Amino acid sequence: MRPRKTQSAAPEPSGSTALQEFLLRNRDELARRHRTWYPSEGLVVCAHHTIAWTFGGRTASPWGPVPVVVGGGDAYVRAAVASARAAGCTRVVISSEEFCALDHAAIRRLEASLRALSDRVRIVAYVRRQDLIAESAYNMEVKWWATRVREEFDEYVRARKDEPDYARALGAWADAFGVDGLVVRPYDRGSLDGGDVRADFCRSAGVGAEGLHFADARANESLGPTTLETMRVLNNLDIANAVHEHIAARLLAYDAARRSPRCVLFEPDQRRAFLARFEASNAHLHAYGIDPAVLTLGAGTLPARNVRKLTPEEFAAMFTYLATPA
């Protein structure tokens, strides 16, 4: 049994959403070829958010109320293992970035639940440079209908309460599962197996990759500089969820057709100052086999921010594009 904990949903086909879609899409092949089960119990779309929320004691989520079941998170785990056994599988993969939000007590509850069913539990965690997480999270929360962030990026960063302190978070998981029970990997293309987190996860979790479908379809794409600002402004309007999703899809199509650059939301000095806050904590990642250098900026010129307020003429042009049938 190998639950997975990941830190962030990335905007390219190499982050948690793409990995979860990969596992769900390959569910039958994983079971048939590798005796590995990606259970339906606790799934929200393609990730086991409900399991994480239940262990964390949450009763509400962006998707609505968290389903309450007798036995709580433990009931979900037992049901997932039972369905794996019924499918003839010997390994269970549970995946949700929401596991990152669990406190010590919740992690201990999860550990007790897993250990009651298996003495072989492995936690696979990916760490990504914190400034890139902030940019990616902002982009996703502006784009997504359930969050609809309206504030500008600087205000968003100042208000964040969940900045990733990896040493502290991993320490809590190591206390429960032991350092040897953790596989910590850098979310860095140069360090990933084949430059792809999906292949890297298969290797790290001991899951065979033979016969699996590694499609290049993008998942959880980011908006570009102009479309991100357009969506942020439109988030001030009372738009139905379905309409919001349609607008986001049209804006992504706009970026694809024009090959829009990736958003840069930090100014260079602001980025350096932001990362400096994590330098001391990141230095402790040696204990988990991570070279802190992968979380530093390194040498070279940093890009300038390319997201700004649109002029009335620019916004009118974007509104005209959205009002034109696809």
Backbone torsions as a table, in degrees:
resi	resn	phi	psi	omega
1	MET	NA	125.0	-174.2
2	ARG	-136.3	89.1	176.1
3	PRO	-70.7	153.5	-179.4
4	ARG	-118.9	137.4	174.9
5	LYS	-122.4	128.4	179.3
6	THR	-130.8	158.6	-168.8
7	GLN	-93.0	-29.5	-173.9
8	SER	-157.1	151.1	172.9
9	ALA	-87.4	114.8	-178.1
10	ALA	-86.3	158.1	-175.6
11	PRO	-84.0	-7.4	-178.2
12	GLU	-106.5	171.9	179.7
13	PRO	-74.3	53.4	-178.2
14	SER	-151.2	11.3	179.8
15	GLY	-108.6	-166.3	-172.7
16	SER	-63.5	-40.5	-179.1
17	THR	-63.7	-45.9	179.5
18	ALA	-63.6	-38.8	178.4
19	LEU	-64.4	-43.9	-179.9
20	GLN	-66.1	-39.8	176.3
21	GLU	-64.0	-37.7	177.1
22	PHE	-61.3	-45.9	-179.8
23	LEU	-65.2	-41.2	179.8
24	LEU	-68.9	-42.0	-179.4
25	ARG	-64.8	-33.4	-178.8
26	ASN	-96.8	18.5	-173.4
27	ARG	-55.5	-47.6	-178.0
28	ASP	-66.3	-41.8	-179.8
29	GLU	-68.0	-38.2	177.0
30	LEU	-60.3	-41.6	-179.8
31	ALA	-70.0	-45.3	-174.3
32	ARG	-72.4	-45.2	-174.2
33	ARG	-88.0	-34.0	-169.3
34	HIS	-123.6	5.8	178.5
35	ARG	51.6	38.9	-179.4
36	THR	-117.0	132.6	-173.2
37	TRP	-115.3	129.3	172.8
38	TYR	-108.0	95.9	-166.6
39	PRO	-71.2	156.0	175.2
40	SER	-85.4	-19.4	-180.0
41	GLU	-60.2	125.0	177.0
42	GLY	80.2	7.0	-178.8
43	LEU	-73.7	138.1	166.0
44	VAL	-121.2	107.7	-172.8
45	VAL	64.1	-88.2	-178.1
46	CYS	-131.6	5.8	-176.6
47	ALA	-128.2	156.1	-176.2
48	HIS	-89.9	52.7	-179.0
49	HIS	-62.3	-38.0	-176.5
50	THR	-60.8	-37.2	178.8
51	ILE	-63.8	-46.2	179.5
52	ALA	-63.5	-45.2	-179.8
53	TRP	-61.9	-39.8	-177.8
54	THR	-66.1	-43.8	176.6
55	PHE	-64.4	-31.6	179.6
56	GLY	-81.9	-4.4	177.8
57	GLY	79.5	17.4	179.7
58	ARG	-79.6	143.3	178.8
59	THR	-114.3	-9.6	-179.9
60	ALA	-136.8	152.0	-179.7
61	SER	-145.1	170.6	176.2
62	PRO	-59.3	-21.9	179.3
63	TRP	-89.2	-3.7	-178.2
64	GLY	121.3	-163.6	-178.8
65	PRO	-61.3	143.2	175.4
66	VAL	-79.9	126.2	-178.6
67	PRO	-57.2	133.4	178.8
68	VAL	-100.6	123.9	178.1
69	VAL	-124.6	151.3	176.9
70	VAL	-64.2	126.2	-178.2
71	GLY	98.6	-10.0	175.0
72	GLY	59.2	-144.5	-178.0
73	GLY	-59.5	-35.6	179.2
74	ASP	-60.2	-35.9	179.4
75	ALA	-66.3	-39.3	177.5
76	TYR	-63.3	-43.6	-179.1
77	VAL	-63.7	-45.9	179.8
78	ARG	-62.7	-38.5	178.7
79	ALA	-67.6	-37.1	178.9
80	ALA	-65.5	-42.0	178.8
81	VAL	-67.8	-39.5	179.0
82	ALA	-63.6	-40.9	179.6
83	SER	-68.9	-32.7	176.7
84	ALA	-65.0	-44.5	179.4
85	ARG	-63.9	-38.5	178.6
86	ALA	-64.8	-28.2	179.1
87	ALA	-88.9	2.4	179.4
88	GLY	77.3	22.5	-177.4
89	CYS	-100.6	151.8	-179.2
90	THR	-114.5	-2.5	-179.2
91	ARG	-133.2	137.4	177.4
92	VAL	-119.1	133.1	175.2
93	VAL	-112.7	122.2	176.8
94	ILE	-115.7	126.9	-172.9
95	SER	-132.9	125.9	171.9
96	SER	-165.8	130.9	174.0
97	GLU	-67.6	-14.9	178.8
98	GLU	-68.1	-16.4	174.9
99	PHE	-62.3	-24.1	-179.4
100	CYS	-63.4	-23.4	-176.5
101	ALA	-86.2	-3.8	-177.4
102	LEU	-69.8	139.7	175.2
103	ASP	-87.4	-179.4	-176.1
104	HIS	-56.3	-44.5	-177.0
105	ALA	-64.6	-41.7	179.6
106	ALA	-66.2	-39.6	178.0
107	ILE	-62.8	-40.1	178.1
108	ARG	-63.9	-38.5	177.7
109	ARG	-64.9	-41.7	177.6
110	LEU	-63.9	-42.8	179.9
111	GLU	-60.8	-44.0	179.7
112	ALA	-63.3	-39.6	-179.7
113	SER	-65.7	-43.3	-179.2
114	LEU	-70.7	-42.3	-177.9
115	ARG	-66.0	-27.4	178.7
116	ALA	-67.3	-19.2	-176.7
117	LEU	-113.1	-17.0	-178.3
118	SER	-158.5	142.0	174.8
119	ASP	-97.9	8.3	177.6
120	ARG	-121.4	92.8	-179.1
121	VAL	-123.0	131.6	179.8
122	ARG	-128.9	131.8	176.5
123	ILE	-104.1	121.3	177.0
124	VAL	-106.4	120.2	-176.9
125	ALA	-125.6	141.1	176.8
126	TYR	-113.3	135.1	178.2
127	VAL	-114.7	135.8	-177.5
128	ARG	-126.6	150.4	-179.4
129	ARG	-54.3	132.5	-168.4
130	GLN	-64.7	-32.4	179.0
131	ASP	-68.0	-35.2	178.7
132	LEU	-70.1	-33.7	175.1
133	ILE	-63.5	-44.9	-178.7
134	ALA	-61.0	-43.9	179.6
135	GLU	-65.2	-44.3	-179.2
136	SER	-65.1	-43.5	-179.3
137	ALA	-63.5	-41.9	178.9
138	TYR	-61.5	-46.0	-179.5
139	ASN	-58.7	-46.2	-179.3
140	MET	-64.9	-40.6	-176.2
141	GLU	-75.0	-24.1	170.7
142	VAL	-72.8	-41.8	-174.2
143	LYS	-74.6	-33.5	-169.1
144	TRP	-81.3	135.0	-177.2
145	TRP	-62.4	-28.3	-174.5
146	ALA	-80.0	-17.4	-178.1
147	THR	-112.8	-45.7	173.1
148	ARG	49.0	53.0	178.8
149	VAL	-59.7	134.8	-178.6
150	ARG	-111.3	-22.8	-176.4
151	GLU	-74.5	157.6	176.1
152	GLU	-71.8	163.3	-170.5
153	PHE	-59.7	-43.2	-177.5
154	ASP	-59.7	-42.3	178.0
155	GLU	-66.3	-40.2	178.6
156	TYR	-59.1	-45.0	-179.3
157	VAL	-65.5	-41.8	179.8
158	ARG	-62.4	-31.8	-175.6
159	ALA	-88.5	-9.1	-176.4
160	ARG	-64.4	132.5	178.5
161	LYS	-109.5	-5.0	-172.4
162	ASP	-119.2	36.7	178.7
163	GLU	-60.8	134.5	-172.2
164	PRO	-74.4	107.5	170.1
165	ASP	-96.9	95.6	-171.5
166	TYR	-64.6	-41.0	-177.8
167	ALA	-61.3	-42.6	-179.8
168	ARG	-68.5	-44.2	-179.1
169	ALA	-65.0	-45.7	-179.6
170	LEU	-67.5	-30.5	177.0
171	GLY	-60.4	-39.5	179.2
172	ALA	-66.2	-39.8	178.6
173	TRP	-71.3	-36.4	178.2
174	ALA	-67.3	-34.9	177.6
175	ASP	-60.3	-35.6	-177.6
176	ALA	-87.2	-43.6	-172.1
177	PHE	-107.6	-6.5	-176.7
178	GLY	82.3	149.2	179.4
179	VAL	-59.8	-37.4	-179.7
180	ASP	-67.7	-17.1	178.8
181	GLY	-86.9	-1.6	-178.9
182	LEU	-108.9	137.2	169.4
183	VAL	-116.6	107.7	-176.0
184	VAL	-106.9	125.6	-175.3
185	ARG	-123.9	143.2	175.5
186	PRO	-77.6	134.3	173.7
187	TYR	-84.1	82.0	-176.5
188	ASP	-147.4	122.2	-173.1
189	ARG	-56.1	-34.1	-179.3
190	GLY	-70.1	-20.1	-178.0
191	SER	-102.3	-17.5	-177.3
192	LEU	-75.5	147.5	176.7
193	ASP	-62.0	114.4	-178.6
194	GLY	69.8	12.2	-178.3
195	GLY	69.1	17.0	-174.3
196	ASP	-135.4	123.9	-176.2
197	VAL	-66.8	-24.6	179.3
198	ARG	-66.8	-47.9	177.0
199	ALA	-66.5	-38.1	-179.7
200	ASP	-63.7	-41.6	179.0
201	PHE	-64.2	-43.1	179.4
202	CYS	-56.7	-44.2	179.4
203	ARG	-68.1	-45.6	-176.1
204	SER	-65.4	-34.2	-178.2
205	ALA	-91.4	-1.0	-179.7
206	GLY	73.6	25.2	179.2
207	VAL	-98.8	126.8	178.0
208	GLY	-64.9	145.5	-179.4
209	ALA	-106.0	-2.3	-177.2
210	GLU	-63.4	133.1	176.2
211	GLY	78.8	3.3	-179.2
212	LEU	-88.9	153.0	-175.6
213	HIS	-94.0	110.5	178.2
214	PHE	-101.7	74.8	179.5
215	ALA	-71.8	152.8	179.3
216	ASP	-93.0	10.9	179.3
217	ALA	-59.2	135.5	-177.2
218	ARG	-78.2	149.6	179.2
219	ALA	-134.1	135.3	177.0
220	ASN	55.2	50.7	-177.2
221	GLU	-65.4	153.2	176.5
222	SER	-90.1	151.9	171.6
223	LEU	-78.8	157.3	176.3
224	GLY	-85.2	179.3	-175.5
225	PRO	-57.9	-46.0	-178.1
226	THR	-73.9	-42.6	-177.5
227	THR	-70.6	-32.8	177.5
228	LEU	-63.0	-45.5	179.7
229	GLU	-67.2	-35.9	176.3
230	THR	-61.0	-46.5	-178.9
231	MET	-65.7	-38.8	179.6
232	ARG	-59.9	-44.4	179.7
233	VAL	-65.9	-43.5	-179.2
234	LEU	-66.0	-21.2	178.0
235	ASN	-66.0	-11.9	176.0
236	ASN	-77.9	-10.9	-179.2
237	LEU	-95.5	154.4	177.9
238	ASP	-85.8	89.2	-175.2
239	ILE	-108.7	135.6	177.9
240	ALA	-61.0	149.9	-176.8
241	ASN	-54.5	-45.5	-178.0
242	ALA	-64.5	-38.2	178.3
243	VAL	-67.8	-40.2	178.1
244	HIS	-60.6	-44.1	178.3
245	GLU	-62.6	-39.1	178.9
246	HIS	-64.4	-42.8	178.8
247	ILE	-62.2	-44.6	179.3
248	ALA	-59.4	-41.8	179.2
249	ALA	-64.0	-40.9	178.3
250	ARG	-65.0	-38.4	179.2
251	LEU	-67.7	-38.0	175.5
252	LEU	-64.2	-37.8	176.8
253	ALA	-65.1	-37.9	176.3
254	TYR	-58.9	-46.0	-179.9
255	ASP	-64.8	-42.6	-178.7
256	ALA	-63.2	-41.9	-178.3
257	ALA	-67.5	-31.0	-176.4
258	ARG	-104.0	2.8	-178.9
259	ARG	50.4	51.4	-178.1
260	SER	-59.5	144.0	176.5
261	PRO	-70.4	163.4	175.2
262	ARG	-70.3	149.3	179.5
263	CYS	-69.4	138.2	169.1
264	VAL	-118.6	116.2	-172.5
265	LEU	-107.0	-19.6	176.0
266	PHE	-95.4	141.5	162.7
267	GLU	-76.7	154.6	-174.9
268	PRO	-53.0	-49.4	-178.6
269	ASP	-66.4	-36.1	177.9
270	GLN	-64.7	-38.6	179.1
271	ARG	-65.1	-45.0	179.2
272	ARG	-60.4	-43.8	-178.8
273	ALA	-65.8	-38.5	179.3
274	PHE	-63.0	-46.5	-178.6
275	LEU	-70.5	-28.6	-179.9
276	ALA	-60.2	-27.0	-179.8
277	ARG	-67.1	-21.0	-176.8
278	PHE	-105.5	-0.6	-173.2
279	GLU	-59.4	-47.0	-177.8
280	ALA	-65.2	-42.6	179.5
281	SER	-66.6	-44.2	-178.9
282	ASN	-61.7	-28.0	-179.7
283	ALA	-61.4	-24.6	-178.8
284	HIS	-79.9	-3.9	-177.1
285	LEU	-72.6	-9.7	173.1
286	HIS	-54.2	-32.8	-177.7
287	ALA	-64.4	-18.8	-178.4
288	TYR	-111.9	16.3	176.6
289	GLY	79.9	16.4	-179.3
290	ILE	-106.3	127.8	173.9
291	ASP	-78.2	116.5	-178.7
292	PRO	-56.5	-18.3	-179.6
293	ALA	-60.6	-26.8	-179.1
294	VAL	-71.3	-12.1	179.2
295	LEU	-106.7	16.8	177.6
296	THR	-110.4	166.7	-176.9
297	LEU	-77.4	-29.9	-177.6
298	GLY	72.8	-168.5	-178.0
299	ALA	-85.0	166.7	176.6
300	GLY	110.2	163.3	-179.6
301	THR	-79.9	134.0	179.5
302	LEU	-87.3	144.3	179.5
303	PRO	-71.3	150.6	176.6
304	ALA	-84.0	158.2	177.6
305	ARG	-59.3	135.4	178.8
306	ASN	-119.1	10.5	175.8
307	VAL	-106.6	126.7	-178.7
308	ARG	-146.3	169.2	176.1
309	LYS	-65.5	140.5	179.2
310	LEU	-82.2	148.1	172.4
311	THR	-73.0	160.9	176.8
312	PRO	-55.0	-37.2	-179.6
313	GLU	-67.6	-40.6	178.9
314	GLU	-66.3	-41.1	179.3
315	PHE	-68.1	-37.5	177.5
316	ALA	-62.1	-39.3	178.7
317	ALA	-64.8	-40.1	178.5
318	MET	-67.6	-38.7	179.8
319	PHE	-66.5	-37.5	177.0
320	THR	-63.5	-41.2	177.9
321	TYR	-60.8	-45.3	-178.1
322	LEU	-67.5	-30.9	-178.4
323	ALA	-81.4	-11.2	179.6
324	THR	-87.3	127.4	-179.9
325	PRO	-55.4	141.0	-179.1
326	ALA	-68.6	NA	NA
